């Protein structure tokens, strides 16, 4: 596992780049959704949230985050990975 200084250097280098679209499959936990939001806030990714929209929106509300500006693809959990590779 990389040490913190290596991770910090990696994040610093990433901030010099343009954000890239990234499929975030089933961010149906606070940790997963917060990670995607943090990466978007740091301009590392443009998240595409794939999964059950109702669950994702509920978690966003619970953690106090606005995800209305993110693209969302509403599919059942078992189809999310398949949708991501389309």
Backbone atoms as SQL, in Angstrom:
CREATE TABLE atoms (id INTEGER PRIMARY KEY, chain TEXT, resi INTEGER, resn TEXT, atom TEXT, x REAL, y REAL, z REAL);
INSERT INTO atoms VALUES
  (1, 'A', 1, 'UNK', 'N', 0.846, -1.179, 0.000),
  (2, 'A', 1, 'UNK', 'CA', 0.000, 0.000, 0.000),
  (3, 'A', 1, 'UNK', 'C', 0.892, 1.244, 0.000),
  (4, 'A', 2, 'UNK', 'N', 0.592, 2.206, -0.874),
  (5, 'A', 2, 'UNK', 'CA', 1.438, 3.405, -0.944),
  (6, 'A', 2, 'UNK', 'C', 1.360, 4.219, 0.338),
  (7, 'A', 3, 'UNK', 'N', 2.465, 4.891, 0.655),
  (8, 'A', 3, 'UNK', 'CA', 2.412, 5.746, 1.838),
  (9, 'A', 3, 'UNK', 'C', 1.735, 7.063, 1.481),
  (10, 'A', 4, 'UNK', 'N', 1.411, 7.852, 2.507),
  (11, 'A', 4, 'UNK', 'CA', 0.625, 9.069, 2.307),
  (12, 'A', 4, 'UNK', 'C', 1.307, 10.073, 1.378),
  (13, 'A', 5, 'UNK', 'N', 2.621, 10.222, 1.479),
  (14, 'A', 5, 'UNK', 'CA', 3.295, 11.205, 0.623),
  (15, 'A', 5, 'UNK', 'C', 3.184, 10.831, -0.853),
  (16, 'A', 6, 'UNK', 'N', 3.213, 9.539, -1.151),
  (17, 'A', 6, 'UNK', 'CA', 3.050, 9.109, -2.544),
  (18, 'A', 6, 'UNK', 'C', 1.624, 9.368, -3.023),
  (19, 'A', 7, 'UNK', 'N', 0.658, 9.123, -2.153),
  (20, 'A', 7, 'UNK', 'CA', -0.726, 9.407, -2.519),
  (21, 'A', 7, 'UNK', 'C', -0.939, 10.897, -2.731),
  (22, 'A', 8, 'UNK', 'N', -0.385, 11.711, -1.851),
  (23, 'A', 8, 'UNK', 'CA', -0.503, 13.164, -1.999),
  (24, 'A', 8, 'UNK', 'C', 0.107, 13.625, -3.317),
  (25, 'A', 9, 'UNK', 'N', 1.256, 13.079, -3.674),
  (26, 'A', 9, 'UNK', 'CA', 1.910, 13.441, -4.934),
  (27, 'A', 9, 'UNK', 'C', 1.045, 13.031, -6.124),
  (28, 'A', 10, 'UNK', 'N', 0.437, 11.863, -6.035),
  (29, 'A', 10, 'UNK', 'CA', -0.434, 11.384, -7.104),
  (30, 'A', 10, 'UNK', 'C', -1.636, 12.310, -7.268),
  (31, 'A', 11, 'UNK', 'N', -2.271, 12.676, -6.157),
  (32, 'A', 11, 'UNK', 'CA', -3.422, 13.573, -6.225),
  (33, 'A', 11, 'UNK', 'C', -3.024, 14.944, -6.764),
  (34, 'A', 12, 'UNK', 'N', -1.868, 15.417, -6.392),
  (35, 'A', 12, 'UNK', 'CA', -1.402, 16.715, -6.874),
  (36, 'A', 12, 'UNK', 'C', -1.187, 16.679, -8.393),
  (37, 'A', 13, 'UNK', 'N', -0.612, 15.606, -8.884),
  (38, 'A', 13, 'UNK', 'CA', -0.410, 15.462, -10.331),
  (39, 'A', 13, 'UNK', 'C', -1.745, 15.363, -11.062),
  (40, 'A', 14, 'UNK', 'N', -2.692, 14.662, -10.458),
  (41, 'A', 14, 'UNK', 'CA', -4.000, 14.483, -11.090),
  (42, 'A', 14, 'UNK', 'C', -4.744, 15.802, -11.228),
  (43, 'A', 15, 'UNK', 'N', -4.530, 16.718, -10.308),
  (44, 'A', 15, 'UNK', 'CA', -5.236, 17.997, -10.363),
  (45, 'A', 15, 'UNK', 'C', -4.798, 18.850, -11.547),
  (46, 'A', 16, 'UNK', 'N', -3.662, 18.560, -12.121),
  (47, 'A', 16, 'UNK', 'CA', -3.198, 19.307, -13.290),
  (48, 'A', 16, 'UNK', 'C', -3.864, 18.808, -14.575),
  (49, 'A', 17, 'UNK', 'N', -4.582, 17.697, -14.493),
  (50, 'A', 17, 'UNK', 'CA', -5.220, 17.099, -15.662),
  (51, 'A', 17, 'UNK', 'C', -6.693, 17.476, -15.727),
  (52, 'A', 18, 'UNK', 'N', -7.288, 17.294, -16.890),
  (53, 'A', 18, 'UNK', 'CA', -8.724, 17.504, -17.036),
  (54, 'A', 18, 'UNK', 'C', -9.466, 16.315, -16.446),
  (55, 'A', 19, 'UNK', 'N', -10.646, 16.550, -15.856),
  (56, 'A', 19, 'UNK', 'CA', -11.421, 15.430, -15.321),
  (57, 'A', 19, 'UNK', 'C', -11.891, 14.517, -16.450),
  (58, 'A', 20, 'UNK', 'N', -12.003, 13.239, -16.144),
  (59, 'A', 20, 'UNK', 'CA', -12.450, 12.268, -17.136),
  (60, 'A', 20, 'UNK', 'C', -13.772, 11.655, -16.685),
  (61, 'A', 21, 'UNK', 'N', -14.631, 11.296, -17.645),
  (62, 'A', 21, 'UNK', 'CA', -15.862, 10.603, -17.271),
  (63, 'A', 21, 'UNK', 'C', -15.514, 9.263, -16.629),
  (64, 'A', 22, 'UNK', 'N', -16.212, 8.939, -15.558),
  (65, 'A', 22, 'UNK', 'CA', -15.958, 7.678, -14.861),
  (66, 'A', 22, 'UNK', 'C', -17.276, 7.068, -14.406),
  (67, 'A', 23, 'UNK', 'N', -17.499, 5.829, -14.806),
  (68, 'A', 23, 'UNK', 'CA', -18.678, 5.107, -14.342),
  (69, 'A', 23, 'UNK', 'C', -18.464, 4.726, -12.882),
  (70, 'A', 24, 'UNK', 'N', -19.435, 5.066, -12.069),
  (71, 'A', 24, 'UNK', 'CA', -19.402, 4.703, -10.652),
  (72, 'A', 24, 'UNK', 'C', -20.560, 3.731, -10.463),
  (73, 'A', 25, 'UNK', 'N', -20.216, 2.463, -10.323),
  (74, 'A', 25, 'UNK', 'CA', -21.221, 1.410, -10.324),
  (75, 'A', 25, 'UNK', 'C', -21.750, 1.169, -8.919),
  (76, 'A', 26, 'UNK', 'N', -23.057, 1.295, -8.789),
  (77, 'A', 26, 'UNK', 'CA', -23.777, 1.053, -7.533),
  (78, 'A', 26, 'UNK', 'C', -23.162, 1.786, -6.341),
  (79, 'A', 27, 'UNK', 'N', -23.066, 3.105, -6.399),
  (80, 'A', 27, 'UNK', 'CA', -22.571, 3.829, -5.223),
  (81, 'A', 27, 'UNK', 'C', -23.676, 3.914, -4.172),
  (82, 'A', 28, 'UNK', 'N', -24.062, 2.744, -3.671),
  (83, 'A', 28, 'UNK', 'CA', -25.216, 2.638, -2.785),
  (84, 'A', 28, 'UNK', 'C', -24.810, 2.502, -1.326),
  (85, 'A', 29, 'UNK', 'N', -23.653, 3.091, -0.996),
  (86, 'A', 29, 'UNK', 'CA', -23.234, 3.236, 0.402),
  (87, 'A', 29, 'UNK', 'C', -22.686, 4.646, 0.538),
  (88, 'A', 30, 'UNK', 'N', -22.687, 5.157, 1.746),
  (89, 'A', 30, 'UNK', 'CA', -22.194, 6.518, 1.972),
  (90, 'A', 30, 'UNK', 'C', -20.738, 6.644, 1.550),
  (91, 'A', 31, 'UNK', 'N', -19.928, 5.653, 1.862),
  (92, 'A', 31, 'UNK', 'CA', -18.501, 5.706, 1.537),
  (93, 'A', 31, 'UNK', 'C', -18.290, 5.752, 0.025),
  (94, 'A', 32, 'UNK', 'N', -18.989, 4.898, -0.703),
  (95, 'A', 32, 'UNK', 'CA', -18.826, 4.856, -2.162),
  (96, 'A', 32, 'UNK', 'C', -19.278, 6.160, -2.808),
  (97, 'A', 33, 'UNK', 'N', -20.427, 6.667, -2.387),
  (98, 'A', 33, 'UNK', 'CA', -20.941, 7.892, -2.983),
  (99, 'A', 33, 'UNK', 'C', -20.081, 9.091, -2.610),
  (100, 'A', 34, 'UNK', 'N', -19.657, 9.166, -1.361),
  (101, 'A', 34, 'UNK', 'CA', -18.784, 10.270, -0.939),
  (102, 'A', 34, 'UNK', 'C', -17.461, 10.254, -1.698),
  (103, 'A', 35, 'UNK', 'N', -16.939, 9.069, -1.974),
  (104, 'A', 35, 'UNK', 'CA', -15.699, 8.971, -2.742),
  (105, 'A', 35, 'UNK', 'C', -15.861, 9.530, -4.146),
  (106, 'A', 36, 'UNK', 'N', -16.976, 9.189, -4.789),
  (107, 'A', 36, 'UNK', 'CA', -17.239, 9.701, -6.132),
  (108, 'A', 36, 'UNK', 'C', -17.427, 11.218, -6.113),
  (109, 'A', 37, 'UNK', 'N', -18.146, 11.708, -5.116),
  (110, 'A', 37, 'UNK', 'CA', -18.385, 13.149, -5.008),
  (111, 'A', 37, 'UNK', 'C', -17.078, 13.885, -4.737),
  (112, 'A', 38, 'UNK', 'N', -16.264, 13.352, -3.854),
  (113, 'A', 38, 'UNK', 'CA', -14.976, 13.981, -3.554),
  (114, 'A', 38, 'UNK', 'C', -14.099, 14.053, -4.804),
  (115, 'A', 39, 'UNK', 'N', -14.050, 12.959, -5.544),
  (116, 'A', 39, 'UNK', 'CA', -13.250, 12.947, -6.776),
  (117, 'A', 39, 'UNK', 'C', -13.778, 13.973, -7.775),
  (118, 'A', 40, 'UNK', 'N', -15.098, 14.138, -7.827),
  (119, 'A', 40, 'UNK', 'CA', -15.684, 15.143, -8.719),
  (120, 'A', 40, 'UNK', 'C', -15.370, 16.554, -8.231),
  (121, 'A', 41, 'UNK', 'N', -15.481, 16.773, -6.929),
  (122, 'A', 41, 'UNK', 'CA', -15.187, 18.099, -6.364),
  (123, 'A', 41, 'UNK', 'C', -13.729, 18.491, -6.588),
  (124, 'A', 42, 'UNK', 'N', -12.849, 17.506, -6.593),
  (125, 'A', 42, 'UNK', 'CA', -11.429, 17.767, -6.823),
  (126, 'A', 42, 'UNK', 'C', -11.095, 17.803, -8.315),
  (127, 'A', 43, 'UNK', 'N', -12.133, 17.718, -9.142),
  (128, 'A', 43, 'UNK', 'CA', -11.990, 17.792, -10.603),
  (129, 'A', 43, 'UNK', 'C', -11.161, 16.644, -11.188),
  (130, 'A', 44, 'UNK', 'N', -11.218, 15.476, -10.524),
  (131, 'A', 44, 'UNK', 'CA', -10.529, 14.299, -11.046),
  (132, 'A', 44, 'UNK', 'C', -11.406, 13.505, -12.010),
  (133, 'A', 45, 'UNK', 'N', -12.719, 13.469, -11.725),
  (134, 'A', 45, 'UNK', 'CA', -13.637, 12.704, -12.565),
  (135, 'A', 45, 'UNK', 'C', -14.910, 13.497, -12.820),
  (136, 'A', 46, 'UNK', 'N', -15.621, 13.061, -13.840),
  (137, 'A', 46, 'UNK', 'CA', -16.996, 13.477, -14.087),
  (138, 'A', 46, 'UNK', 'C', -17.809, 12.207, -13.844),
  (139, 'A', 47, 'UNK', 'N', -18.419, 12.078, -12.665),
  (140, 'A', 47, 'UNK', 'CA', -19.062, 10.810, -12.331),
  (141, 'A', 47, 'UNK', 'C', -20.339, 10.551, -13.121),
  (142, 'A', 48, 'UNK', 'N', -20.487, 9.302, -13.499),
  (143, 'A', 48, 'UNK', 'CA', -21.723, 8.804, -14.081),
  (144, 'A', 48, 'UNK', 'C', -22.195, 7.736, -13.100),
  (145, 'A', 49, 'UNK', 'N', -23.233, 8.054, -12.353),
  (146, 'A', 49, 'UNK', 'CA', -23.709, 7.170, -11.290),
  (147, 'A', 49, 'UNK', 'C', -24.659, 6.138, -11.885),
  (148, 'A', 50, 'UNK', 'N', -24.285, 4.880, -11.774),
  (149, 'A', 50, 'UNK', 'CA', -25.051, 3.799, -12.384),
  (150, 'A', 50, 'UNK', 'C', -25.542, 2.863, -11.289),
  (151, 'A', 51, 'UNK', 'N', -26.855, 2.709, -11.223),
  (152, 'A', 51, 'UNK', 'CA', -27.457, 1.848, -10.211),
  (153, 'A', 51, 'UNK', 'C', -28.897, 2.266, -9.997),
  (154, 'A', 52, 'UNK', 'N', -29.425, 1.911, -8.851),
  (155, 'A', 52, 'UNK', 'CA', -30.810, 2.238, -8.543),
  (156, 'A', 52, 'UNK', 'C', -30.884, 3.681, -8.042),
  (157, 'A', 53, 'UNK', 'N', -31.422, 4.554, -8.895),
  (158, 'A', 53, 'UNK', 'CA', -31.445, 5.980, -8.592),
  (159, 'A', 53, 'UNK', 'C', -32.063, 6.292, -7.237),
  (160, 'A', 54, 'UNK', 'N', -33.149, 5.619, -6.896),
  (161, 'A', 54, 'UNK', 'CA', -33.819, 5.901, -5.623),
  (162, 'A', 54, 'UNK', 'C', -32.871, 5.660, -4.450),
  (163, 'A', 55, 'UNK', 'N', -32.119, 4.567, -4.493),
  (164, 'A', 55, 'UNK', 'CA', -31.163, 4.267, -3.419),
  (165, 'A', 55, 'UNK', 'C', -30.042, 5.303, -3.377),
  (166, 'A', 56, 'UNK', 'N', -29.529, 5.652, -4.546),
  (167, 'A', 56, 'UNK', 'CA', -28.416, 6.603, -4.617),
  (168, 'A', 56, 'UNK', 'C', -28.862, 7.974, -4.112),
  (169, 'A', 57, 'UNK', 'N', -30.042, 8.414, -4.538),
  (170, 'A', 57, 'UNK', 'CA', -30.563, 9.713, -4.092),
  (171, 'A', 57, 'UNK', 'C', -30.816, 9.726, -2.589),
  (172, 'A', 58, 'UNK', 'N', -31.304, 8.617, -2.050),
  (173, 'A', 58, 'UNK', 'CA', -31.557, 8.528, -0.608),
  (174, 'A', 58, 'UNK', 'C', -30.248, 8.672, 0.166),
  (175, 'A', 59, 'UNK', 'N', -29.212, 7.998, -0.287),
  (176, 'A', 59, 'UNK', 'CA', -27.914, 8.089, 0.388),
  (177, 'A', 59, 'UNK', 'C', -27.369, 9.511, 0.286),
  (178, 'A', 60, 'UNK', 'N', -27.500, 10.118, -0.886),
  (179, 'A', 60, 'UNK', 'CA', -27.037, 11.501, -1.055),
  (180, 'A', 60, 'UNK', 'C', -27.742, 12.422, -0.070),
  (181, 'A', 61, 'UNK', 'N', -29.028, 12.227, 0.090),
  (182, 'A', 61, 'UNK', 'CA', -29.791, 13.042, 1.034),
  (183, 'A', 61, 'UNK', 'C', -29.308, 12.794, 2.463),
  (184, 'A', 62, 'UNK', 'N', -29.069, 11.536, 2.808),
  (185, 'A', 62, 'UNK', 'CA', -28.610, 11.186, 4.159),
  (186, 'A', 62, 'UNK', 'C', -27.264, 11.815, 4.491),
  (187, 'A', 63, 'UNK', 'N', -26.388, 11.939, 3.495),
  (188, 'A', 63, 'UNK', 'CA', -25.061, 12.515, 3.754),
  (189, 'A', 63, 'UNK', 'C', -25.004, 14.008, 3.432),
  (190, 'A', 64, 'UNK', 'N', -26.150, 14.556, 3.031),
  (191, 'A', 64, 'UNK', 'CA', -26.230, 15.991, 2.792),
  (192, 'A', 64, 'UNK', 'C', -25.513, 16.475, 1.548),
  (193, 'A', 65, 'UNK', 'N', -25.518, 15.653, 0.508),
  (194, 'A', 65, 'UNK', 'CA', -24.835, 16.018, -0.738),
  (195, 'A', 65, 'UNK', 'C', -25.843, 16.182, -1.876),
  (196, 'A', 66, 'UNK', 'N', -25.605, 17.175, -2.715),
  (197, 'A', 66, 'UNK', 'CA', -26.440, 17.433, -3.883),
  (198, 'A', 66, 'UNK', 'C', -25.817, 16.739, -5.091),
  (199, 'A', 67, 'UNK', 'N', -26.531, 15.782, -5.647),
  (200, 'A', 67, 'UNK', 'CA', -26.020, 15.060, -6.817),
  (201, 'A', 67, 'UNK', 'C', -26.839, 15.379, -8.064),
  (202, 'A', 68, 'UNK', 'N', -27.641, 16.422, -7.993),
  (203, 'A', 68, 'UNK', 'CA', -28.527, 16.747, -9.115),
  (204, 'A', 68, 'UNK', 'C', -27.766, 17.090, -10.393),
  (205, 'A', 69, 'UNK', 'N', -26.531, 17.507, -10.278),
  (206, 'A', 69, 'UNK', 'CA', -25.747, 17.856, -11.458),
  (207, 'A', 69, 'UNK', 'C', -25.029, 16.686, -12.101),
  (208, 'A', 70, 'UNK', 'N', -25.140, 15.514, -11.501),
  (209, 'A', 70, 'UNK', 'CA', -24.446, 14.343, -12.034),
  (210, 'A', 70, 'UNK', 'C', -25.366, 13.530, -12.937),
  (211, 'A', 71, 'UNK', 'N', -24.781, 12.966, -13.974),
  (212, 'A', 71, 'UNK', 'CA', -25.537, 12.054, -14.832),
  (213, 'A', 71, 'UNK', 'C', -25.800, 10.780, -14.049),
  (214, 'A', 72, 'UNK', 'N', -27.042, 10.291, -14.152),
  (215, 'A', 72, 'UNK', 'CA', -27.413, 9.061, -13.462),
  (216, 'A', 72, 'UNK', 'C', -28.086, 8.124, -14.456),
  (217, 'A', 73, 'UNK', 'N', -27.762, 6.851, -14.334),
  (218, 'A', 73, 'UNK', 'CA', -28.393, 5.826, -15.158),
  (219, 'A', 73, 'UNK', 'C', -29.084, 4.870, -14.201),
  (220, 'A', 74, 'UNK', 'N', -30.411, 4.829, -14.296),
  (221, 'A', 74, 'UNK', 'CA', -31.223, 4.035, -13.381),
  (222, 'A', 74, 'UNK', 'C', -31.383, 2.614, -13.912),
  (223, 'A', 75, 'UNK', 'N', -30.682, 1.689, -13.279),
  (224, 'A', 75, 'UNK', 'CA', -30.792, 0.272, -13.631),
  (225, 'A', 75, 'UNK', 'C', -30.753, -0.548, -12.347),
  (226, 'A', 76, 'UNK', 'N', -31.352, -1.743, -12.379),
  (227, 'A', 76, 'UNK', 'CA', -31.249, -2.613, -11.208),
  (228, 'A', 76, 'UNK', 'C', -29.788, -2.943, -10.908),
  (229, 'A', 77, 'UNK', 'N', -29.511, -3.188, -9.650),
  (230, 'A', 77, 'UNK', 'CA', -28.137, -3.456, -9.205),
  (231, 'A', 77, 'UNK', 'C', -27.466, -4.547, -10.031),
  (232, 'A', 78, 'UNK', 'N', -28.201, -5.596, -10.339),
  (233, 'A', 78, 'UNK', 'CA', -27.601, -6.722, -11.060),
  (234, 'A', 78, 'UNK', 'C', -27.267, -6.390, -12.519),
  (235, 'A', 79, 'UNK', 'N', -27.762, -5.279, -13.038),
  (236, 'A', 79, 'UNK', 'CA', -27.488, -4.874, -14.419),
  (237, 'A', 79, 'UNK', 'C', -26.508, -3.703, -14.508),
  (238, 'A', 80, 'UNK', 'N', -26.088, -3.152, -13.377),
  (239, 'A', 80, 'UNK', 'CA', -25.279, -1.927, -13.370),
  (240, 'A', 80, 'UNK', 'C', -23.925, -2.108, -14.061),
  (241, 'A', 81, 'UNK', 'N', -23.229, -3.182, -13.768),
  (242, 'A', 81, 'UNK', 'CA', -21.911, -3.397, -14.384),
  (243, 'A', 81, 'UNK', 'C', -22.045, -3.574, -15.890),
  (244, 'A', 82, 'UNK', 'N', -23.068, -4.287, -16.299),
  (245, 'A', 82, 'UNK', 'CA', -23.312, -4.488, -17.730),
  (246, 'A', 82, 'UNK', 'C', -23.578, -3.145, -18.420),
  (247, 'A', 83, 'UNK', 'N', -24.349, -2.290, -17.774),
  (248, 'A', 83, 'UNK', 'CA', -24.654, -0.967, -18.336),
  (249, 'A', 83, 'UNK', 'C', -23.395, -0.114, -18.444),
  (250, 'A', 84, 'UNK', 'N', -22.509, -0.244, -17.477),
  (251, 'A', 84, 'UNK', 'CA', -21.296, 0.576, -17.439),
  (252, 'A', 84, 'UNK', 'C', -20.372, 0.319, -18.624),
  (253, 'A', 85, 'UNK', 'N', -20.400, -0.883, -19.157),
  (254, 'A', 85, 'UNK', 'CA', -19.479, -1.194, -20.257),
  (255, 'A', 85, 'UNK', 'C', -20.072, -0.908, -21.629),
  (256, 'A', 86, 'UNK', 'N', -21.286, -0.409, -21.663),
  (257, 'A', 86, 'UNK', 'CA', -21.917, -0.078, -22.952),
  (258, 'A', 86, 'UNK', 'C', -21.312, 1.161, -23.543);
